Every structure is written in structure tokens, then in C-alpha cells.
């Protein structure tokens, strides 16, 4: 192998998923003179966690995800503040993607985002009451004013016929529904934005290039890169490095050696879907239906029955089911990934998590040993009439759950995204879980605010960001902003071509 010094660049983006894609597109739009290099280890862009088949594709806006509103007070009320927060953060994404369509950064929005109703579905007296209280709290806010709640079997059946197929009539059920949900192909969005970025002046995007070293310099970072096809080593000097490498982020943080990475660990969890093979069944379902979390399951494993639009075709998926793995990535992952990240500084944290999360370990063992019939039994909770011959099992993505210390205690980060940034703000990395991809624009804006604040502080920067994301400096959660929210939401819906009437 040989190495040589490449010309300097302002920004290096590691990974080509939705996070790096949004950040690169935002930075270049804010400052067209900026030089950016994006590096992807796999042979194609956006093929890991962002790929459409590797995630739920739900435009997570807090509408149907019961795990975002888990707590019920003694008076029966449900705290919906987290759902409201997530909804507003998703609006950042929706506004920016609408801008990207308008400016030709995304050529065909139908490849990326489509209208699909979001539903929550429960059964049994206790869960029915929980959902009633949840709807009561949510429908009072202008974000969720169109949400409908029902215990009427006929009405629920009209929303999602499969839910009532062969269902026991004596068990009480309830559902909520909002028509204005979305199915999102995050991989298609990322691919469009990366391709646009690669066509801009002083920018490049490379596949098959692996970052094998990060060395701190006075300017920023020297990034050691291996071309996997030629085994040639090169060095890129960058002022700022963003690590959006999904499961590979932890290993790169450890290579960087910043103090903020001390004590951090990662716990990979593989995923699997049941996918329907029967076109007649697929045609009957037009919604994303979320239920209650399974006991001890991580947030990513909350079961749901989903309409998906991928590669121009409608599909029906159920899951996800967890699987045991030590890989951090599908394509370029190794079974040594997990052992390689066990270091003296995080060993105690990892051991403590293992002992204190025995229910999760038991859950993963159970998931990994279950039969097809076991999986169908879970599907029957949603779709009692499901037949084994209509479904097959496919692999989904790998999620590396971040492990860190909070208040001196070790714990797995089941919810949210951790942004790890060095003291000098020259490198930033993402670790975390749901609803990351959906709120990715909000997350990378926080990275810009923290690491490159000068880009937003000038009059020109403020003008540009408000053109891209009109709600950037507005609190749309405030009741006084209800009309403003409706105006912006309708504008984004029109630009994205989300025709809810014809779907």
C-alpha cells in the first residue's frame, strides 16, 4: 500500500446515509463555495440503515407510535409532549425535502415520500382506555387535530380491513387514525441528495472508500482513506469531519480518540421483516398500523403492519423481529465488530449493561430462536386471518444501540440520537436510535449550530436557511402558531405532491 497527500477540503462526510446526505445538501446550499468530500465504504450509496428495505420507512411524527407516549398518570391522562416535539422536528425534514424537490435536488418525490395513513391499534380494556386518553391529549393540539379515535369495529375495518379479518368479536379494540401520515424511502432521499452534492463545484462523493484512520491536526483532521478496489491509501485534510456512518460510527469515534468517546459502547441488534407475497392481501391494506411494544423489546422492535412504497411498488411488511448479531454493518460488517469496540474505558459500562438488561438479552435469545409459526403468532395479533403461505421472512437493517453513562449509571439508549462532538467542534458523530432518520434535518441543523454556527449567523445565512426551512426560527408547537403551521404544512404537502385524496 502507498499513501499520498490529497488536496485539502473544508468538510469530510463519512457515510452516505440520510444524515450525511441532509448535512451535505444543507451546507452546500448555505455556502456554495464550500468544498465537501463524502466517503462511503460500500459499493453503493445509502445501502445500509437508510436503505428502504432496512427500516420501517415511517415518517415518524409521533402520530401512531405508542412508545413515544408510554406514561399514563394516576388520573389516567397520557403525557403527549414527546409526540408533539417529534412532530415538530419531522416538520423540519418535510419542509427541507419540499425545498429540495422545488430546487431539483430531488427529481421525483414519488420515489422518496408517499401518503400513507398512520394508525395506532390496541386490544383489551386497559389498552383501549390508554388509547382513548392518548387521543384526548393529542387531539387538543393543532398538530393532531385531524386524528380520529374509534372503538367501532365497522369504522376500524373501513380504515384497515385486515385488522378485523377473523378477529374475536368479544375482545374490545380501539384505533386512532390520521390521514396525513407518510411512508418515506430514506435511501432514495439520501441517494438523490448525494448525487446532487457530487455534481456541485468542489464536491465529490466516493463509494468503496473506507476511513481507516483519523489524526488530529492544527487545521482539523487528517483522514486516512483506503480505496478498497486498489488498496491505495490517501490522506484528506479537512477542517471539519462529520461521522454519519451508522453502525460504523462508534469504531470511527474510537479511532479519533476524542475524550467524548470514552466510556461509549455499542450493542448491535439485527432486524427481520415478514413480507407479504399475496397481491390481494397487499391491496386490502393502506396504512401504517403500530401496536404496543413487546415486553423488554427496544424501541426499534415495536410491532407494526406497514404499507410500503418501494421501487415504485406497493408492499406489505410486518415486524420488525430482532436477531442476534455482532456485526455493526451489513455490507462491510464483520463478526468481530462488537468485540473490537470493547476497550478498557468502556468494559465496566458494557458489563453493567449486560447484567442490568437481562430481560433484553432474554428477548434477543427468544427472537433468535423463534420459528416461522412464532412470528405468525405475533402477526395474528394485528391480522388474525394471516396465512403462512402468504408471507416470507427477509433481513432488515442492523441498529447499533448506543451505550453510555447517565448520572453515573450505564444504560442503553433506546430512544433519540446522540450527537457526540469534540471540545473544539472539529468533529461530530451520531449514535442512537429511533426516530433518527425522520428527524434527521433537525439533528444535522443542531450539528451546524454547534460546530459551524457562523453559517447561520450572517444575514445571508439566516435568509437562506429560512428559505429552505421556513419554520427554522418559529415555535410551531405554540397554540398561537396554529394557522402558521397549517399554512406551512399545506405548502410542503403540495410541493411534495402528497395527494391524500387519491391514495
N, C-alpha and C positions, 0 to 999 in steps of 0.2 A: 504494500500500500504506500501511496505517496500523498503528501499534503502540500497545498499552496494557499496563499492568502488571496481571498477574493476581494473585490471592491466593497467598500462599506455600504451599509444600508441603514435607514432610520429605524425600521421595525422588522423583527422576525416573528412570524406567527408559526407556532408548532402545532400541527394538526389542521385538518380541513373540514372539521365538523361545523355545526351551526354556530358555535361560539366564535371560532376564529373567522368564519365567513362574515358574520354580522360585524365583528370588530373591524376587520379589514375594510369592508364596504363603508362603514361609518367614518373611519379615519381618513380614507382616501377622498370621500365626499366632503369632509370638513377641510382638508388641506390637499388639493390636487398635486402639490409639489412634493409631497411625502413619498419616500421610497420604501417599499414594503416587499419582503420576501416571505412566501408561505411554503412550508416544508411538510410533506405528507409521507409517512413511512410505507403505506400500502400502494398498490398499483393503480388505484382509482381514488378520486376524491370522495369524501363523505360516505365511506363504505362501512364504518364501524357503528358507533352508537346512534349516529344521525340517520343511518340508512332506514328507509321506510319500513322494512320488514323486521328491523331490530328494536323497534319501540312501539308504543301504543298509538302514536300519531294523534293523540288527543290534544287539541289546543287548550291546554289546562288553564281554565279561567275560574276555577273554584265552583263551577256550576253543579257538577254531578259527583264530585269526588268527596265521599263521606269522610275519608281520612283527614281532610283538611278542616273539618269541624267535628272533632271527636268528643268534645267535652260537653256534658249535659249537667246543668246546675241542679241543686236540690229542688228548685221550683219548676224544674222541667225544661227551662229555657236552654237554648243552644247558642254558644258564642260563635258568631259568624264573621268576626272581624278578620280572621285569617283569609277566608274566602274572598272578602271584599278587597283585601290587599293584593291577592294573587290576580284577581280580575283586573285591577288597575294596571298591574305590571304586564299582564298579557296585552293590554291595550297598547303599550309601548311597541310591542312586537307587531301587532296588527297595523298600527299606523306606519311604521317604518317599511314593512313589507308592501303596503299600499303605495308608498312613495317609490319603492324600488320598481314596482310594476309601472307606475306612471313614467318613470325615467328610463325604462327599458333595461334595467338591471336584471329584472325577472321578465322573461319574454312571454311565458304563458302561465298565468296564475292557476289554471286548472290542473297543471302538473304538480302544484305546490300546496294549494289550500282549497278545500271544498266545504260546502254547507252540510252539516250533519247535526241533527238534534242531540242534545245532551240530556240524559236521564239518570236519576237515582232510583233504585228499586230495592225494596225490603219486604220481609215477610215476618209474621208473628206480631203479637200485640205490642211487645216492648219496642221493637224496631219501628213499627208503624207510628207509634207515639213520638219516637225520636224524630222521624222524618217530618211529621206534622209540625213539631216545634222548630225544626231546622228551616222548613219552608216559611213559617211565620216570621222568623228572624230575617231571612233573606229577602222575602218579597217586599218588606218595608223599605228596602234600599233601591234607589233608582237603577242600579246595575242589574238587578234581578226582578224588576217589576213585571216582566212578562212570564215569569216562572209560574207554572200551573202545578197544583197538587191534587192528587185524586186517590181514592180508595175504591173507585168504581171499576169493576172488572171489565165492563164493556169499553169504558173510556181508555183504560190502560191497554186493553187489547187492540184498540184502534191505533194507539201510539206504536206499539211493538207486539205484533201478534204472537211471536214465538214465546213470549213470556207466559201466555195463557194456554199454550198447547199442552193438554193433558195435565194441567195443574190441579191439585187437590182443592176443591171449592170451599172446604171448611177452614182452610188456613187464611187468615186475614193478610192482605197485601196492600202496599201503597207505593206510589211512584210520584216523582216530580219530573217535569219536562220543560226545557227551554229550546225553542226552535233555533235560536241564534248561536248554536254551537258550531265548531269547526273540526274537520279532520285535516291534519297537517302532515305533509311529507317533508320532514325537516331536511332529509337528504337532498331532495330536489331543490329546496330553497338554498341550501349551502352550495350545491353544485352551481347553480345559476350565479350566485354572488361571487364565488371563487373564479369562475370563468370570466365574469365581468372584470374582476380585480386584475386578473392576469393580462388583460388586454390594455390596461392603463399604463401610462408612461411611468418608467422607473419601478415597475412592479413585475413580479414573477411568481408562479405557483408551480411547484415541482412534486411529482409523485416518485415513489421509490427512493426517497432520501430520508435517512434515519439520523436523528441527532444523537450522537454518541458521547458528547462532552459539552460542558458549559463552564467557561472560565471567566471570572470577574476581571474587568479592566477599568482603567480610568474613564474610558469613553462609555462603557456599559458592559457588554458581554461579547466574548469570542465564542461563537457557536461552531463546534466541530461536527461536521456532517459527513456521513458515508453514503456515497452513491451505491445502492445495493446491486445495481446491474454491473458496474465496473469495479467495485470495491475501492474506488478512488476516495480519498479523504480531502475535504476542503474546509476552510475556515471562513466564516462570515462574521464581520464585526458589526454589532448593532447597538444603537442607543437604548432600545427597549425590546424586551423579549416577552411574548405572551405564550404561555403554555396552555393550549386548549386541546390537549391530546387524549382526552377521555381517560380510559383506564391507564394509559401510559404516563399521565401527569405526575403521579407520585414518584415514579422512578426518575423522572427528569428533575423534579424538585430536589431529590436526594443527590443527584449529580451536581446541581447548582450549589448545594451546601449552605444555603441561607439559614440563619437561626430559626426563622419561622417554620421550617420544615422539621425541626427537632420534635420528636415525640409523635409525629404523624404516622399513621399506618393506613393500610387499605385492605378491605375484605371483599374479594370478588364473588359475585353471585350471578350465575348464568341464568338465562331465561328461555322458556319454550312457549309456543302457542299451539292451540288446536285450530286448524284452519278448515273451513267447510269446503267440501268438494261438490256439493249439490246446488246447481244454479237456482232451482226452485226455492230452496231454503234461503239462499242468499237474497233473492228478490223480495222475500217477505219482511226483511229486517232493514230498517233505515234509521239507525240511532246508535249512539254510544251509551251503553247501559252499565252503570257502576253499582256495585253492591258493597256490603260491609267487608272490612278486612278480615282475612283468616287469622286465627289465633297465632301470635308470635311472628307473623309474616312482616317483612319490611314493606315500606310504603309502595315500592315498585311492584309488589305482588298482590295488590288489591284486585280481586277478580272483576272482569268486565267483558261484556259481549259487544263487539265493535263492528260497525260498518267501516270499512277502509276503502279508499280510492287510491290504488297504487298502479303505476304504469298504465294509467288510463282505464283500468278495470275495477269494478266493484268487487270487494271481497268481504268475508265474514270471519272474524277471528275471535277466539275466546282464550282467556288466560289473564296474566301470564302465570306459568308454573316455574318454580325455581329449580335450579340444578346446581350441583356442587362442581366447582372448578377452581384451579389455582392459576388459570390464565387471566391476564388483565385485558387482552385484546383477542379478537377472533383471528383476523388475517395474519398478523405478525406476532401473535402472542406465544408465550412459552409456558409449559407447566412449571417452570422454575420462577415465573414472575413473582408469585406470592413469597416463596422462600427468599428470593433475592432482596426483598424490601424489608426483611426482618433485620433490624440493626440494634446495637446496644442501647441507643437512645429511645427506641420505641418498644423494646421487648417487654418491659413491665406493663406498658399500656395494652399491648396485644394479649398478653396472658390474662390480664384482669378482665378484658372484654370477653375473652373466651369463657371464663368462669361465670361472669355475671350475665351472660347471654345464652345460657344453656337451652332455654326454650327455642331460641333461633337456631342453634346447632341441631336440636332435635327436629325442628321443622325442615331444615335443609336435608337431613338424612331421610326423613319421611318422603319429601318431594322427590329425592333422587331414586328412591326405591319403589315408587308407586307404579302401578300398572296403567294401561290404557283405560281399563274399567274404572280405576280410582279417579282418573282425570274426568271421565264421562260423568261420574257421580257428582263432581263439583259443577260441571256444565249443567246437569239436570236441575240444580238449584235455580238457574236462570231459565233454562229451556228444557222443561221436563220431557218433552217429546223427542229430544235429540236421539238420533240413531247412530250407532258406532260406524256403520259403513259410509256415513256422510262426512266423516272427519278424519284428518290425519295430523300427526304431530310434527312440528317443524321447530328448528332452533331460532331463538331470538338473540338479542344483544347480551353483552356482559356489562354489568354495572359494578364498579368498584366503590363500595360504601366507605366513605371516609371515616377514619377512627381518630379521635383526638381527645384531649383532656378538657373538661369543662368544670370549673370550680374545683379543680384537683381530682375530679373523677373521670375515669375513662369511659367513653361511650361511642356507639356507632351513630353516625349522622344519617338518620333515616329520611330527613326532610330538609330541603333547601340546598343551596350551593355555597360551598366555602371558597372565598376568594383569598388566596394566600399571596401576600405582597411583601417584598423586601423593604427594609427601612429606607433605602434611597430611592424606592419606587422605580427601579430599573428593570424589574422582572415581576410578573404576576402570573399566577396559575390558578386553575379551577379544579376543585374536588367537590363531589356532592351527589345529590340525588334529585328526584322529582321536586318541583316541576321545571327543572333547569332549562330544557330546550324551549319550552313555551315562553318563558320569561327571559330568554337569552339576550334580547335587546336591552332590557332594563339592567341585566347583570353587567354586560360589557360597557354600558354607559357609566356604571359605577366604577369600572376599571379606568375609563377615560378620566372621570372626575378626580380619581385618586392619583393616577400615575401621569397623566398628560393634561392637567387642568387648564393649561394655557390655551388649549384648542377650543375651549368653551367660554373662556373669559373675555375674549375680544368681542367687539360689536359684531364683526363679521361672523365669528364663530357662533354667537348666540342666534344671529339671523338664520344661519344655515341649519342649525340643529332644530330650531323651531319650524323651519320649512319641512324638514324630514319627519319630525315627531312633534306635532302641534301642541300636544299635552305635556311637553317636556318640563315646563315650569308651572304647570297647573295641577291643583289637587282635585282631580275629578271625583274623588270619594265624597267631597263636601256636598251636602244636600243643595247648597246654593248653586252648584255647578251641574245640576241635573240636565238642564237644557243644553249646556255646552257639551256635555258628554254625548247626548243624543245626536247633536249636530256632527261631532267628530266621528262617532261610530258609524253613522249613516254614510258619511263621506268615504270612510275606509271600506265599508261594505260594497259601495258602488264601484270604487276603483279596483277592488279585488274581484269584482264580478260575482259576488256571493248571492246568487239568486235563490233565496229560500222558498219562493213560491213554486218554482218549477222542479225542485229536487224531489 
